[in-house]
Amino acid sequence: MGKIRNPKELHSYREELLAKRTASRKVIAVCCGTGCNASGARKVAQALVDEIQKQGLAKEIDVRPTGCHGFCERGTLVLMHPEETLYQRVKPEDVPAIVEKTVKNGEIIAEHLYDDPVSGEKHVKEYEIPFYKHQERLILGKNGLIDPTKIDDYIALGGYQALAKALEMGPDRVLDEVKRANVRGRGGGGFPAGRKWETCRNAGRQQNALPPSGEAREGGSVPAEKRYVICNADEGDPGAFMDRSVLEGNPHAVIEGMIIGAFTIGSDEGYVYVRHEYPLAVKHLTVALEQAREKGLLGKGILGSGLCFDIKINRGGGAFVCGESTALMASIEGKVGEPRAKHIHTVVAGLNGKPTNLNNVETWANIPLVIEKGADWYTKIGTKSSPGTKIFSLVGKVNNTGLVEVPMGMTLRQIIFDIGGGIPKGGEFKAVQTGGPSGGCLPADKLDIPVDFDTLVEQGSMMGSGGMIVMDDKTCMVDVAKYFLNFLKFESCGKCTTCREGLRRLHELVTEITEGRATLETIQLIEELAATVEAGSLCALGTTAVNPVRSTLQFFRDEYLAHVNEKRCPAGVCKALITYEITDACTGCMVCKKRCPESVISGDKKQKHVIDTAGCIKCGICNDVCKFDAVRVY
């Protein structure tokens, strides 16, 4: 089918697609997100195609490369529908046995099943695995069902029906629905999307009226007061890949949300600002935009209405500060990506000085759900002040790492232990950092707080874009603060002296603590300087950059004092403050002696070894390779 000319044709086209997909036809979904691709997912998918053709099953089984399924550290993931059997860590050489035993004969291959690290139980069905069982995957759920390079897959699952409904409702009712749903920006600030849309729409509104249905403006739908809508996909937090995975796996959800937003606000032009480091996301988004134009879902007179709107891709150079709205817009304009003072907000004067509405990937992907199912349905999920779900990048010292989508209000304990499976090897939980490099580190006594925008801020952290880094008892919190300060000092654009010089000096002061050169006055100076950086910085990079050091000082002050007063790192991380010693548990196996890069370990076979501390570079290899726990760090 060519262009879809109206909502009725869209509905009919969907019915045709569904009729072609017989219930008896099986689908094997192979996760081909960036993480699984690194594990050879494309080769697995091709091996499945080849083997199924070889076995004469091509008419019965469809192999579908999909976006990220979330369980990234278990890739390559192979999900078989309709049984929902999930195999993990599949390699191309495993494919013949999978097709012969499981696909043809229904036999389960135990070695490919998820093995629970806590209970030891093996799970066959995806929905039985604790990692998935406790999630509510409103946004990520379609990633495992559609090929992101085929618009028909999205339309068959109800894609663009929300757009058709929005055109029927009209801009006023759509805006009211988004406001009633209290959709809050998932990019970090949590500002209500409906209020932002309304402000942008009302900026210079007196001459901004869409033409009657079916009448497209000549040369495109350009209102008297030009407006833009932008999708912020400049995801720069270390360890965060939520937006990337949504764009890779379901780009049409974002496109549909942006079209609905453009219709509501009165815009004819949109941009997706995406990091240069996301080539697969750009590739899939480019294909999706081309297919949407071919179907008449982008361009002039969308679905026979007066709406004319198109989207361009702008690739950022990887500057963390360009996640800030004014810096992002400056970058699109071809200027230096640095923030400006917001005496006038970007919804009034943004890109090219025109009213501009900026939301992030996850926010836009929520919009079709709100319009399709209504605000009343949406607000029943999550909490009263933070409805809906949130996607988190759960990484660090946790058994099950990957992307998780949970209702707002779920506790940190539920996310880390029920979904994440707890700390590896029975380790002890120490802290979790939420909100990316500018987030705070929360200790064990905060595990039962609900995760929502307001509570996290009250507790000394923030939601941010959704990064969640778990740390165990072997983590030094002073070293953590140093790590994030080091990241942020290089990502500062340098426009503000307090941010540029303040972060550099904060990093120097914390480094002095980790190297045993600090005094109690150093801690006092850090606290005073952190307050100055927060108060004197122009944008959120500077005002929140002090959160890691401030929160670690608040909750783990004893560690700072041990570094300063006792010249000791309790976690055994800071090299200048630790010493390696071989204890009487040594059996003289010679492994540490052979592996020592500086050859400073002496001792004969079956005799206790000794480390020459003067030549030890404290690399930790001896501790890593010792099977008898005979190396002590103090």
C-alpha positions as MATLAB code, in Angstrom:
seq = 'MGKIRNPKELHSYREELLAKRTASRKVIAVCCGTGCNASGARKVAQALVDEIQKQGLAKEIDVRPTGCHGFCERGTLVLMHPEETLYQRVKPEDVPAIVEKTVKNGEIIAEHLYDDPVSGEKHVKEYEIPFYKHQERLILGKNGLIDPTKIDDYIALGGYQALAKALEMGPDRVLDEVKRANVRGRGGGGFPAGRKWETCRNAGRQQNALPPSGEAREGGSVPAEKRYVICNADEGDPGAFMDRSVLEGNPHAVIEGMIIGAFTIGSDEGYVYVRHEYPLAVKHLTVALEQAREKGLLGKGILGSGLCFDIKINRGGGAFVCGESTALMASIEGKVGEPRAKHIHTVVAGLNGKPTNLNNVETWANIPLVIEKGADWYTKIGTKSSPGTKIFSLVGKVNNTGLVEVPMGMTLRQIIFDIGGGIPKGGEFKAVQTGGPSGGCLPADKLDIPVDFDTLVEQGSMMGSGGMIVMDDKTCMVDVAKYFLNFLKFESCGKCTTCREGLRRLHELVTEITEGRATLETIQLIEELAATVEAGSLCALGTTAVNPVRSTLQFFRDEYLAHVNEKRCPAGVCKALITYEITDACTGCMVCKKRCPESVISGDKKQKHVIDTAGCIKCGICNDVCKFDAVRVY';
ca = [
       0.000    0.000    0.000;
       1.193    3.534   -0.827;
       0.167    6.624    1.102;
      -2.489    6.201    3.757;
      -4.900    9.044    3.061;
      -7.103    9.046    6.153;
      -7.729    7.298    9.494;
     -10.197    4.878    7.906;
      -7.556    3.643    5.465;
      -5.099    3.284    8.349;
      -7.560    1.060   10.183;
      -8.229   -1.022    7.059;
      -4.521   -1.395    6.361;
      -3.957   -2.662    9.885;
      -6.737   -5.231    9.452;
      -5.075   -6.457    6.254;
      -1.740   -6.848    8.044;
      -3.307   -8.777   10.899;
      -5.149  -11.077    8.492;
      -1.839  -12.072    6.904;
      -0.381  -13.014   10.290;
      -1.965  -16.358   10.984;
      -2.194  -17.514   14.580;
      -0.410  -20.760   13.712;
       2.694  -18.973   12.400;
       5.493  -18.886   14.963;
       7.920  -16.025   15.468;
      11.490  -16.241   16.732;
      12.535  -12.813   17.973;
      16.292  -12.257   18.144;
      17.477   -9.290   20.184;
      19.623   -7.243   17.827;
      20.148   -4.175   19.971;
      23.649   -2.767   20.298;
      24.465   -4.915   23.339;
      23.422   -8.213   21.766;
      24.978   -7.252   18.430;
      28.292   -7.086   20.267;
      27.681  -10.713   21.252;
      27.049  -11.794   17.658;
      23.251  -11.400   17.457;
      23.199  -10.713   13.712;
      25.069  -13.951   13.045;
      22.614  -15.818   15.283;
      19.651  -14.333   13.396;
      21.150  -15.272   10.022;
      21.965  -18.764   11.266;
      18.319  -19.183   12.314;
      17.091  -18.037    8.896;
      19.443  -20.445    7.130;
      18.621  -23.411    9.364;
      14.864  -22.883    9.148;
      15.063  -22.761    5.352;
      17.231  -25.863    5.408;
      14.638  -27.679    7.520;
      11.791  -26.554    5.239;
      10.088  -24.491    7.938;
      10.196  -21.061    6.281;
       6.412  -20.965    5.721;
       5.706  -21.778    9.356;
       8.279  -19.691   11.196;
       9.297  -16.069   10.927;
      12.712  -14.968   12.249;
      12.446  -11.360   13.392;
      15.479   -9.207   14.361;
      14.201   -6.852   17.041;
      15.431   -4.089   19.292;
      16.780   -4.416   22.815;
      14.909   -6.804   25.148;
      16.556   -5.224   28.185;
      18.426   -8.215   29.630;
      21.649   -7.044   28.008;
      24.266   -8.991   29.952;
      22.552  -12.266   28.957;
      22.784  -11.697   25.205;
      22.318  -12.951   22.623;
      18.650  -13.373   23.594;
      16.297  -15.545   21.516;
      12.577  -15.353   22.367;
      10.178  -17.857   20.773;
       6.527  -16.873   20.327;
       3.826  -17.808   21.164;
       5.371  -20.086   23.806;
       7.503  -17.196   25.180;
      10.426  -19.535   25.688;
      13.556  -17.463   26.276;
      17.039  -18.706   25.509;
      20.047  -16.678   26.633;
      23.681  -16.391   25.537;
      22.936  -18.103   22.238;
      25.742  -18.471   19.713;
      25.506  -19.304   15.980;
      26.765  -22.839   16.588;
      23.824  -23.439   18.977;
      21.219  -22.781   16.292;
      20.913  -26.251   14.637;
      20.156  -27.909   17.981;
      17.652  -25.171   18.906;
      15.752  -25.582   15.630;
      15.830  -29.376   15.734;
      15.009  -29.886   19.404;
      12.975  -26.844   20.481;
      11.400  -25.375   17.344;
      10.464  -28.692   15.722;
       9.918  -30.974   18.713;
       9.226  -28.674   21.665;
      12.168  -29.991   23.685;
      13.742  -27.529   26.124;
      17.530  -27.164   26.113;
      18.437  -26.506   29.748;
      21.853  -24.977   29.111;
      20.272  -21.972   27.371;
      17.777  -21.189   30.148;
      18.155  -18.427   32.694;
      19.703  -19.806   35.869;
      18.645  -17.731   38.898;
      21.848  -16.828   40.824;
      19.917  -16.676   44.113;
      17.587  -19.694   44.012;
      19.431  -21.723   41.381;
      16.100  -22.309   39.608;
      15.965  -22.432   35.828;
      13.164  -20.527   34.085;
      11.726  -21.425   30.689;
       9.255  -18.578   30.063;
      10.364  -14.967   29.772;
       7.597  -13.771   32.096;
       8.731  -16.220   34.806;
      12.216  -14.727   35.073;
      12.382  -12.331   38.054;
      14.094   -9.719   35.891;
      10.977   -9.487   33.708;
       8.320  -10.685   36.167;
       8.373   -7.539   38.307;
       8.510   -5.028   35.463;
       5.689   -3.183   33.689;
       7.034   -2.744   30.177;
       4.690   -0.197   28.588;
       7.432    1.357   26.444;
      10.007   -1.424   26.156;
       7.468   -4.223   25.684;
       7.107   -3.721   21.921;
      10.878   -3.925   21.446;
      10.696   -7.717   21.503;
       7.751   -7.865   19.106;
       8.623   -5.678   16.133;
      11.339   -5.322   13.549;
      12.255   -1.628   13.929;
      13.036   -1.371   10.206;
       9.488   -2.410    9.193;
       6.701    0.090    9.742;
       4.122   -2.638    9.085;
       5.120   -4.381   12.326;
       4.382   -1.191   14.271;
       1.098   -0.535   12.486;
      -0.030   -4.152   13.040;
       0.369   -3.647   16.797;
      -1.767   -0.505   16.723;
       0.849    1.995   15.689;
      -0.340    5.442   14.551;
      -3.865    4.732   15.799;
      -3.209    7.254   18.595;
      -2.298    9.835   15.956;
      -5.555    9.169   14.107;
      -7.452    9.536   17.388;
      -5.607   12.770   18.204;
      -6.552   14.294   14.844;
     -10.175   13.442   15.595;
      -9.980   14.872   19.122;
      -8.428   18.182   18.089;
      -5.518   20.084   19.680;
      -7.462   21.347   22.699;
      -8.664   17.946   23.831;
      -5.261   16.357   23.212;
      -3.593   19.016   25.344;
      -6.151   18.521   28.086;
      -5.553   14.753   28.049;
      -1.770   15.152   28.350;
      -2.231   17.633   31.195;
      -4.699   15.378   33.035;
      -2.310   12.453   32.658;
       0.418   14.592   34.284;
       3.083   13.193   31.993;
       6.349   14.420   33.501;
       9.498   14.837   31.438;
      11.610   11.683   31.591;
      14.783   13.544   30.702;
      15.515   14.331   34.325;
      13.704   17.504   35.331;
      10.282   15.921   35.653;
       8.525   19.072   34.430;
       4.894   18.427   33.384;
       4.846   17.970   29.603;
       1.315   19.344   29.260;
       2.237   22.659   30.869;
       5.278   22.955   28.613;
       3.204   22.208   25.513;
       0.596   24.789   26.523;
       3.167   27.526   27.081;
       4.790   26.839   23.717;
       1.424   26.742   21.979;
       0.316   30.049   23.498;
       3.495   31.895   22.493;
       2.340   34.171   19.656;
      -0.840   32.118   19.262;
      -3.084   34.888   17.949;
      -2.260   34.110   14.296;
      -1.680   30.388   14.664;
      -4.665   28.407   13.436;
      -4.514   25.142   11.539;
      -6.448   25.169    8.254;
      -9.689   23.174    8.020;
      -9.380   19.396    7.764;
      -8.173   18.285    4.349;
      -6.627   21.638    3.413;
      -2.831   21.626    3.502;
      -0.940   24.918    3.500;
       1.058   25.741    0.403;
       4.722   24.897    0.948;
       4.013   23.135    4.227;
       2.188   23.921    7.439;
       4.096   27.039    8.562;
       2.176   28.946   11.241;
       2.413   32.712   11.456;
       4.517   32.204   14.585;
       6.968   29.440   13.712;
       7.264   26.664   16.293;
       9.563   23.675   16.635;
       9.349   20.368   18.462;
      12.566   18.596   19.387;
      13.382   15.139   20.716;
      16.412   15.119   23.008;
      18.306   11.878   22.405;
      21.636   13.266   23.612;
      22.053   10.620   26.278;
      25.438   11.296   27.858;
      25.289    9.664   31.304;
      27.932    6.954   31.840;
      26.238    3.562   31.846;
      22.884    4.874   30.577;
      21.352    3.590   27.328;
      17.577    3.926   27.764;
      16.948    6.415   24.961;
      19.293    4.585   22.614;
      17.402    1.326   23.081;
      13.983    2.917   22.505;
      15.178    4.612   19.308;
      16.840    1.404   18.119;
      13.911   -0.864   18.947;
      10.780    1.229   18.449;
      11.530    4.510   16.632;
       7.946    4.877   15.390;
       6.645    5.331   18.945;
       8.856    8.409   19.265;
       7.891    9.676   15.804;
       4.184    9.223   16.539;
       4.529   11.061   19.843;
       6.296   13.962   18.126;
       3.603   14.205   15.430;
       0.897   14.358   18.105;
       2.903   17.020   19.920;
       3.365   19.042   16.725;
      -0.374   18.843   16.008;
      -1.189   20.054   19.507;
       1.354   22.869   19.632;
       1.059   24.056   16.034;
       4.433   23.087   14.598;
       5.478   22.050   11.127;
       9.123   21.151   11.812;
      10.817   18.826   14.265;
      14.298   17.599   15.102;
      15.740   14.541   16.787;
      19.055   15.509   18.364;
      20.919   12.230   18.746;
      24.454   11.404   19.828;
      26.977   10.607   17.112;
      27.934    7.527   19.159;
      24.513    5.940   18.436;
      24.905    4.744   14.808;
      22.313    1.954   15.043;
      19.729    4.292   16.555;
      20.366    6.792   13.750;
      20.118    4.039   11.133;
      16.788    2.718   12.419;
      15.391    6.217   12.932;
      16.366    7.203    9.392;
      14.603    4.143    7.970;
      11.529    4.787   10.130;
      11.269    8.416    8.997;
      11.537    7.398    5.331;
       8.846    4.754    5.740;
       6.558    7.160    7.624;
       6.869    9.648    4.746;
       6.105    6.933    2.195;
       2.929    6.038    4.113;
       1.814    9.675    4.325;
       2.364    9.845    8.080;
       4.945   12.630    7.723;
       4.896   15.526    5.291;
       1.947   17.475    3.919;
      -1.652   16.767    4.897;
      -0.979   13.898    7.307;
      -3.868   11.366    7.208;
      -5.910   13.821    5.164;
      -5.801   16.569    7.791;
      -4.411   20.089    7.622;
      -1.373   18.941    9.579;
       1.921   19.276    7.719;
       4.942   18.189    9.711;
       8.318   16.591    9.115;
      11.316   15.578   11.220;
      15.044   15.987   10.641;
      17.908   14.215   12.387;
      20.709   16.280   13.910;
      23.749   14.364   15.148;
      25.553   15.800   18.145;
      29.290   15.549   18.682;
      29.086   13.882   22.090;
      29.258   16.913   24.395;
      27.545   16.097   27.694;
      26.464   19.716   28.155;
      24.413   19.545   24.936;
      21.815   17.574   26.846;
      20.860   20.966   28.317;
      18.073   22.579   26.295;
      19.695   25.876   25.283;
      23.062   24.245   24.539;
      21.303   21.612   22.424;
      19.464   24.261   20.407;
      22.654   26.267   19.929;
      24.286   23.123   18.561;
      21.453   22.589   16.067;
      21.928   26.203   14.937;
      25.588   25.449   14.231;
      26.879   27.428   17.186;
      29.059   26.391   20.126;
      27.060   24.048   22.340;
      26.927   26.071   25.525;
      23.935   27.109   27.653;
      22.498   30.594   27.958;
      20.581   32.283   30.747;
      16.877   31.423   30.621;
      15.434   34.832   31.347;
      13.145   33.852   28.484;
      12.435   30.119   28.366;
      12.938   28.088   25.212;
       9.207   27.391   24.934;
       8.910   31.122   24.144;
      12.233   31.762   22.376;
      14.224   28.637   21.614;
      15.571   27.289   18.331;
      16.225   30.198   15.945;
      14.543   32.452   18.489;
      11.165   30.754   17.976;
       8.925   28.913   20.476;
      10.366   25.424   20.881;
       9.114   22.381   22.776;
      11.821   19.954   23.874;
      11.106   16.533   25.386;
      13.299   13.465   25.591;
      12.888   10.113   23.821;
      11.021    8.351   26.618;
       8.609   11.267   27.130;
       7.620   11.308   23.460;
       7.181    7.516   23.484;
       4.652    7.856   26.319;
       2.374   10.211   24.387;
       0.728    7.638   22.040;
      -0.135    5.501   25.084;
      -1.779    8.445   26.848;
      -3.881    9.356   23.806;
      -4.748    5.754   22.931;
      -5.760    4.616   26.438;
      -6.581    7.905   28.136;
      -5.398    9.874   31.136;
      -7.581    7.918   33.564;
      -5.826    4.680   32.605;
      -2.375    6.289   32.705;
      -2.746    7.869   36.138;
      -3.616    4.503   37.699;
      -0.006    3.461   37.063;
       2.721    4.813   39.319;
       2.057    7.452   41.971;
      -0.245   10.463   42.122;
       2.577   12.968   41.601;
       4.606   10.748   39.239;
       2.255    8.606   37.118;
       3.311    6.056   34.526;
       6.482    3.992   34.302;
      10.173    4.862   34.159;
      12.989    3.062   32.360;
      16.199    2.635   34.332;
      19.631    1.473   33.291;
      20.437   -0.936   36.127;
      24.191   -1.521   36.167;
      27.091   -2.052   38.542;
      27.424   -4.652   41.299;
      24.108   -6.395   40.670;
      23.388   -9.872   39.272;
      20.922   -8.880   36.565;
      22.083   -5.804   34.689;
      20.210   -4.167   31.843;
      17.206   -1.972   31.150;
      14.237   -2.207   33.490;
      10.873   -0.464   33.210;
       8.880   -0.185   36.418;
       5.907    1.776   37.733;
       6.870    4.993   39.471;
       6.878    4.430   43.231;
       8.557    1.020   43.218;
      11.226    0.954   45.931;
      14.955    0.794   45.380;
      14.984   -2.549   47.185;
      12.449   -4.046   44.771;
      14.402   -2.823   41.749;
      17.840   -3.912   42.972;
      16.941   -7.193   44.681;
      13.683   -8.466   43.137;
      14.481   -7.435   39.560;
      18.253   -7.079   39.741;
      18.734  -10.270   41.746;
      20.853   -8.615   44.448;
      24.600   -8.346   44.822;
      26.857  -10.913   43.058;
      28.515  -13.668   45.098;
      26.465  -12.826   48.169;
      28.130   -9.442   48.576;
      26.814   -6.671   50.769;
      24.910   -3.740   49.279;
      26.523   -0.405   50.063;
      25.018    2.332   47.909;
      23.159    3.153   44.725;
      23.634    6.234   42.625;
      20.573    7.458   40.762;
      20.412   10.213   38.195;
      23.665    9.798   36.299;
      26.983   11.548   37.028;
      25.193   14.433   38.749;
      23.055   12.185   40.934;
      23.418   11.393   44.594;
      24.600    8.173   46.253;
      22.020    6.677   48.615;
      22.980    4.209   51.392;
      21.345    0.963   52.528;
      18.908    2.654   54.907;
      17.308    4.360   51.881;
      16.523    1.094   50.079;
      12.827    1.231   50.956;
      12.110    4.716   49.623;
       9.812    4.899   46.586;
      11.498    5.860   43.352;
       9.767    8.925   41.953;
      10.787   12.442   40.950;
      10.014   14.162   44.242;
      11.157   11.531   46.756;
      14.610   11.116   45.223;
      15.216   14.869   45.377;
      14.056   14.959   49.001;
      16.563   12.212   49.844;
      19.541   13.985   48.283;
      19.581   12.465   44.799;
      17.444   12.804   41.671;
      15.741   10.830   38.935;
      17.878   12.219   36.135;
      17.477   10.393   32.867;
      17.357    7.035   34.651;
      20.864    5.804   35.386;
      21.085    3.513   38.425;
      24.532    2.299   39.496;
      24.663   -0.283   42.295;
      27.735   -0.497   44.541;
      28.849   -3.179   46.997;
      30.972   -3.097   50.147;
      34.174   -3.158   48.082;
      33.403    0.280   46.661;
      35.162    3.355   48.050;
      32.681    6.225   48.156;
      35.425    8.857   48.127;
      36.775    7.282   44.949;
      33.258    7.329   43.484;
      32.978   11.071   44.105;
      36.400   11.569   42.499;
      35.386    9.554   39.432;
      32.262   11.599   38.709;
      33.984   14.920   39.408;
      36.671   13.911   36.918;
      34.007   13.175   34.307;
      32.098   16.398   34.918;
      35.110   18.737   34.984;
      35.912   17.741   31.407;
      32.276   17.986   30.297;
      31.836   21.543   31.599;
      31.557   23.904   28.632;
      33.696   26.419   30.546;
      31.317   29.353   30.228;
      30.862   29.764   34.006;
      33.959   30.313   36.131;
      32.325   28.642   39.127;
      31.631   25.485   37.134;
      34.834   25.440   35.061;
      37.262   26.186   37.874;
      35.119   24.984   40.772;
      34.753   21.422   39.467;
      38.448   21.237   38.636;
      39.359   22.378   42.157;
      36.809   20.038   43.771;
      38.385   17.136   41.912;
      41.841   18.191   43.141;
      40.637   18.363   46.754;
      38.963   14.947   46.657;
      42.084   13.528   44.989;
      44.138   14.854   47.904;
      41.903   12.847   50.235;
      42.327    9.626   48.237;
      46.103   10.102   48.237;
      46.408   10.773   51.965;
      47.435   14.415   51.602;
      44.324   16.010   53.090;
      43.339   17.440   56.465;
      39.985   18.120   58.106;
      40.152   21.606   56.608;
      40.060   19.952   53.171;
      36.619   18.500   53.890;
      35.385   21.892   55.079;
      36.751   23.548   51.947;
      35.017   20.941   49.763;
      31.668   21.693   51.398;
      32.085   25.443   51.001;
      33.221   25.163   47.391;
      30.357   22.783   46.517;
      27.860   25.380   47.747;
      29.569   28.050   45.626;
      29.536   25.916   42.476;
      25.858   25.112   42.960;
      24.873   28.736   43.549;
      27.008   30.305   40.833;
      26.537   27.988   37.839;
      24.307   28.895   34.943;
      22.927   25.502   33.941;
      22.022   22.201   35.576;
      25.412   20.661   34.811;
      27.057   22.935   37.344;
      24.209   23.192   39.847;
      23.901   19.404   40.171;
      27.540   18.392   39.614;
      28.220   18.637   43.345;
      25.627   15.961   44.209;
      28.045   12.986   44.192;
      30.530   14.579   46.608;
      27.808   16.176   48.734;
      25.782   12.962   49.108;
      28.822   10.808   49.844;
      29.917   13.293   52.503;
      26.420   13.215   53.983;
      25.938    9.458   54.077;
      29.517    8.115   54.153;
      31.382   10.747   56.135;
      33.164    8.053   58.166;
      34.977    6.941   55.007;
      36.215   10.469   54.362;
      37.408   10.731   57.964;
      39.222    7.374   57.725;
      41.067    8.640   54.645;
      41.983   11.933   56.344;
      42.634   10.966   59.962;
      43.864    7.392   59.633;
      45.313    7.584   56.110;
      43.335    4.421   55.371;
      40.872    3.411   52.652;
      38.315    1.100   54.335;
      37.274   -0.421   50.991;
      40.864   -1.085   49.939;
      40.580    0.900   46.717;
      42.699    4.046   46.991;
      46.199    2.851   46.057;
      48.125    5.442   48.057;
      46.436    4.283   51.261;
      46.545    0.496   50.987;
      49.082   -2.285   51.389;
      48.951   -5.876   50.111;
      50.102   -8.683   52.403;
      50.096  -12.462   52.009;
      48.689  -14.218   55.092;
      49.303  -17.653   56.615;
      46.479  -19.024   54.432;
      48.956  -19.115   51.563;
      49.599  -22.652   50.252;
      52.562  -21.689   48.096;
      50.795  -22.516   44.843;
      53.013  -19.998   42.992;
      50.135  -18.511   40.948;
      50.450  -14.988   42.373;
      54.222  -15.085   41.968;
      53.921  -16.005   38.287;
      51.282  -13.374   37.600;
      52.905  -10.450   39.433;
      53.848   -7.892   36.721;
      56.660   -6.400   38.843;
      58.069   -9.725   40.121;
      58.015   -8.498   43.729;
      56.537  -11.710   45.194;
      59.056  -14.215   46.551;
      58.738  -17.711   48.003;
      59.270  -21.325   47.018;
      56.608  -23.854   46.094;
      54.428  -24.988   49.021;
      55.885  -22.196   51.177;
      54.248  -18.961   52.252;
      55.001  -16.152   49.805;
      56.025  -12.598   50.663;
      55.328   -9.308   48.868;
      58.072   -6.686   48.689;
      55.846   -3.666   49.469;
      58.515   -1.209   48.300;
      58.202   -2.429   44.717;
      54.469   -3.272   44.759;
      52.429   -1.138   42.354;
      49.169   -2.243   44.041;
      47.607   -3.557   40.857;
      45.597   -6.161   42.796;
      46.389   -9.070   40.472;
      47.657  -11.205   43.366;
      44.348  -10.753   45.163;
      42.363  -11.525   42.018;
      44.160  -14.782   41.185;
      44.468  -16.198   44.731;
      42.035  -19.119   45.187;
      42.697  -19.406   48.915;
      41.788  -15.860   50.014;
      45.343  -15.495   51.287;
      45.944  -11.896   50.206;
      44.947   -9.204   52.687;
      44.418   -5.578   51.757;
      44.755   -3.032   54.559;
];
